[in-house]
Amino acid sequence: MIDHLTHSAYPDPMQIRRLKKRKLRLKDMIQLIESRLIPDIDA
């Protein structure tokens, strides 16, 4: 979606910025959930 918007005839910088922030939040949430599901192994 982000690539499509950046290569479109009239890219909307605000919408692109919002989508990038949303993508980062989703990645952080996935990482948090994964860390809760997979416990760290103490050495």
MODELLER restraints for C-alpha pairs under 7 A, 6 or more apart:
rsr = mdl.restraints
at = mdl.atoms
rsr.add(forms.Gaussian(group=physical.xy_distance, feature=features.Distance(at['CA:2:A'], at['CA:16:A']), mean=6.14, stdev=0.5))
rsr.add(forms.Gaussian(group=physical.xy_distance, feature=features.Distance(at['CA:2:A'], at['CA:19:A']), mean=6.92, stdev=0.5))
rsr.add(forms.Gaussian(group=physical.xy_distance, feature=features.Distance(at['CA:5:A'], at['CA:11:A']), mean=5.40, stdev=0.5))
rsr.add(forms.Gaussian(group=physical.xy_distance, feature=features.Distance(at['CA:5:A'], at['CA:16:A']), mean=6.96, stdev=0.5))
